[in-house]
Amino acid sequence: MSGRLGWLRGDPIALRVVPPGGWSAATLGLLAGVLAFFAVLALALTLAAGRLAAAWEGEAGETATLQVFAGEEVIEAQARAALDVLRQTPGVRSVRMVDLAEQEKLLEPWLGPEVPMESLPLPLLIEVATDPEVLDVAALEAQLAEAAPGAVYDDHTAWRLPLVETAGRVGRFGLASLVLLALALGAGVALAAERAVAVNAAAIRTLRLVGAEDGFIAGGFARRLVLRAGAGAVVGTAAGMVLVALLPQGSEPGFFLAGIGLTGWQWLLPLLVPVAAAGVAWGAARAATRRGLRRWS
């Protein structure tokens, strides 16, 4: 274990090449913390988009609605005929009549409680659970057209597929955001490393005079900067996880960010953000430091 962590502890002399504290240290820690905070949010958004897409492709894809539009004198007869057709159709798992009280409850959030629901010409609704791989929608619609002309079958494809595509785009946006945040952190660490090399030019010359190699010096810069970025990323990750935990869950209606949180094992994924930040900082610091040291060669 000591060998694995040796790169982080490093040589005490090498770590003192980059003086601790100062404005640049605070700035790098703040930058890493802010980027880690937004990385947690982007990660939560990406995972939530994936869950929504899976739900709309899965459970929502196995439900449909049959609406019966007809005059009062024939609407019940057409509904019974439609139910008979559905029950005899392969791929239809179950059917359920949606009563008017339930319809009114579904419409109330959209129309408001002051609208007299009894005055609206509401159709009869039948909720249908299906097996999409077995059900022949075209054949079902043909049978319904003959048995119940007022019946309209809706498998929700018109609104479901655009939502699935939108969720996919949101997921890709989240992944792109994570990449951009990593690039921003790398750029910030590289700038901090170049500034540290410039500020400590005299110390670097002295170390070279006593035989220090560039790898030794670059290691000191990289370790110090990784510690700063890692500490900031830990704080930012913790703050991001707290915010995500406070967001309303999917079961809490009335808020547009409901369901953006993490579930189950997904809470472990943000813990990788500080690790990734340390890796990005290490690579960027080593590369930038070696570039800066070559200028003094």
Summary of the structure (lengths in Angstrom):
residues: 297
radius of gyration: 30.8
end to end distance: 35.5
largest distance: 102.9
contacts: 903
relative contact order: 0.18
helix: 69%
strand: 8%
